[in-house]
Amino acid sequence: MNGVDRVFFWNIWVAAAALTLFTACAGGRPGLTPRSQDHPSLRFVLAAEGLPKQGMWKCTPVFADINNDGFADMAAISRLGDGVHVWLGDGTGRWADASDGLGFSGTPCGGGVAFGDINNDGLLDLAVADHCNGVYVYLGDKECRWKAGTQELNPSVSGLELLAEQDETVEGFFMGAEDLALGDVNEDGFLDLVVAASDQGGLSVYFGDGSGKSWKEATSDGLPSAEDLEPGDEEGGGWANQVLLHDVDGDGHLDVVASYYLGPRVWLGDGKGLWKSYSKGLPSPVIGGLFRGIAVGDINEDGHLDLVVANEANGPEVYLQHPDGFWQPTPDIFPAMMGGALGIALGDLDRDGHLDLLVGGRRSKGAGSNYGLLFCQGDGKGGWTELKVNQLPATGLSVTWGIGLGDINGDGLIDFAAGTGGVCAGAPARKSATRPKIEIVPELPLPRMQVWVNRYRD
Amino acid sequence: MKGRFKVLVLFFCVIMSVGIEALADRKDENTLKERAKVFWEARVHGDWATVYQYLSQKEKHKFTQEEFVSSRKVKGPLRFLSYELGGVEIAGDLGWIEVRYAVQPLGYPEYPPKQMHLWDIWQKTGDWYPVPASQSADFPKNPPQLRPIEEEASLAARVNGLWEAKEKENWLSVYQHLDPDFKAGVSAEEFLEKRALYSYVNHSVEWAEVTGNHGRVKVIYTCRLKDPSVSKLDPVETTVVENWIKMNNQWYCHIRKDQAE
């Protein structure tokens, strides 16, 4: 495509223009220019004994107490390694592998994990989305062993038949699941699965029957799928990098929040398994799949849940939920982040009563392991201040895929896990007079699967 | 007297420097011709190991010398029967050497040899190397002496006009630079309703080549996506070879039908 082609690009980016307008309108808000200074009381200590030092932990790790010992345990899935893992935590930062029975025949590709009591036996089970292999459900027992209840449930397959009818060349259609969320979306007392496809297929909902072995796929439910495309969708349903369930509009029913490939999106649930788009004001960038991590919380403390989403080019973006039912973008909350973000989490880490932001991303555009774990202190009004936190690496990590929050030692402070690893961009091969010399950042000698314990002191 | 002596020294220096430059050019031409001779001799004699030494580093990475020699001996696809070198011209790090040669498909001796004539393009990257066929479109086909310099300057000015209009987002002016066939299908109003995907930062016209009413122009430009969601991405440098046509004494950027769609 040459330059003239580009001029003639027929898509009209109305949403992008709207975003510019909103951004301009929202200018001048207080506290939106982050400063870089040390946090006086917040510090974190690495607590990763027993966790893998290598690998590509391409997921957002999740915490839950699966053995009822009062301490958080953890699950994560790797790409191209030995796949899904569960570790039992002892509250001191030591982790014991408890992955007996997990795994699948194909090569793992990373994705998402979620704990929940799927078969209603009082024990936590594990649902796994794998980019290449689809959805697996492992039922947990009292000994913290796992048994597959569901295997290779592939959301993309739901759209396969239709796509094959439309296009005979659909052979080689990619199957898999990028992420999933567990929740009782039809309010029948059983956990259901909301699954994001890894390529085409959109979002699929599987109603559970309390067995963990049998799932009924919802159809024509209002979520984007190969059969029911969102306007502007040219990818046959697309994928989402992360999917969450929250009651976003406060009506008592779970809603779907996703970093969908067209942009961050919300669909309101009616408690019966039907969904309605609720994304007015959210961006639709020219690049698909630009957004990775996504988190929900009442950032400006107005009683409405807001969104923060990791933009792989621009860094974290906040969208405040307006009472009139649209999302209002705020000005750049992290102007110093020049290399984009992947992992993101919202929580009151410094105990000041306001939500803070943890970002896995790149402050600089340099090459190599220039990802870091960065902290933005929230002021409860939508304002942020970037603060340096003792011990947390601001750079020197390989790709920071996801950040999961939890209290691993029961001290009431929010700790977190970060899934990292993978090939970082090297120096560009092509020389250019306009391109500055790029520094290649070496990787710090830290484990790729990390847990950081919050040692906040007043 | 002193002043006159200074003028004389200056004059002498200028003459010397021009002379030295001319000598250097002649030396460069001889070097290129020598290398071209070895290269073409090797082609005609099936000495593919020597030909391999003339491949660019990028091509050498694709296959070893043994693989290359074996492939050429078995698969060809061409058998070079004879060659004759003609004139040489050098402009910067580019060189053109006139070659008349005869070829035949390998393994088809009954097929009548085909007589070819071209200006073989070479590039100086340390030493002189032939430009691979896959990259030849990135360079002017003919040496400067065979090309209409004034017409090419006129085309280059027109191309600059288009790219400056893009940089200033003067889309009406951009529209006016596009070929009449395209404009017959898309009105200015329709065109102006479209939104550009990129904003253009800067450009340089590397060369323009005119053959009759057809022009080819190489432009290196820098652009960035025009989208607030990716505002922190660096501008990207891109190269394009554009086709232009001259109609009614004016140059227009030619848009292929599939591009227009």
Boltz contact constraints between the chains, C-beta under 6 A:
constraints:
  - contact:
      token1: [A, 2]
      token2: [B, 240]
      max_distance: 6.0
  - contact:
      token1: [A, 3]
      token2: [B, 221]
      max_distance: 6.0
  - contact:
      token1: [A, 3]
      token2: [B, 240]
      max_distance: 6.0
  - contact:
      token1: [A, 4]
      token2: [B, 253]
      max_distance: 6.0
  - contact:
      token1: [A, 5]
      token2: [B, 259]
      max_distance: 6.0
  - contact:
      token1: [A, 6]
      token2: [B, 197]
      max_distance: 6.0
  - contact:
      token1: [A, 6]
      token2: [B, 198]
      max_distance: 6.0
  - contact:
      token1: [A, 7]
      token2: [B, 196]
      max_distance: 6.0
  - contact:
      token1: [A, 9]
      token2: [B, 197]
      max_distance: 6.0
  - contact:
      token1: [A, 12]
      token2: [B, 195]
      max_distance: 6.0
  - contact:
      token1: [A, 16]
      token2: [B, 227]
      max_distance: 6.0
  - contact:
      token1: [A, 19]
      token2: [B, 228]
      max_distance: 6.0
  - contact:
      token1: [A, 20]
      token2: [B, 228]
      max_distance: 6.0
  - contact:
      token1: [A, 283]
      token2: [B, 229]
      max_distance: 6.0
  - contact:
      token1: [A, 285]
      token2: [B, 227]
      max_distance: 6.0
  - contact:
      token1: [A, 285]
      token2: [B, 229]
      max_distance: 6.0
  - contact:
      token1: [A, 286]
      token2: [B, 225]
      max_distance: 6.0
  - contact:
      token1: [A, 286]
      token2: [B, 227]
      max_distance: 6.0
  - contact:
      token1: [A, 313]
      token2: [B, 230]
      max_distance: 6.0
  - contact:
      token1: [A, 313]
      token2: [B, 232]
      max_distance: 6.0
  - contact:
      token1: [A, 313]
      token2: [B, 233]
      max_distance: 6.0
  - contact:
      token1: [A, 314]
      token2: [B, 232]
      max_distance: 6.0
  - contact:
      token1: [A, 338]
      token2: [B, 232]
      max_distance: 6.0
  - contact:
      token1: [A, 432]
      token2: [B, 237]
      max_distance: 6.0
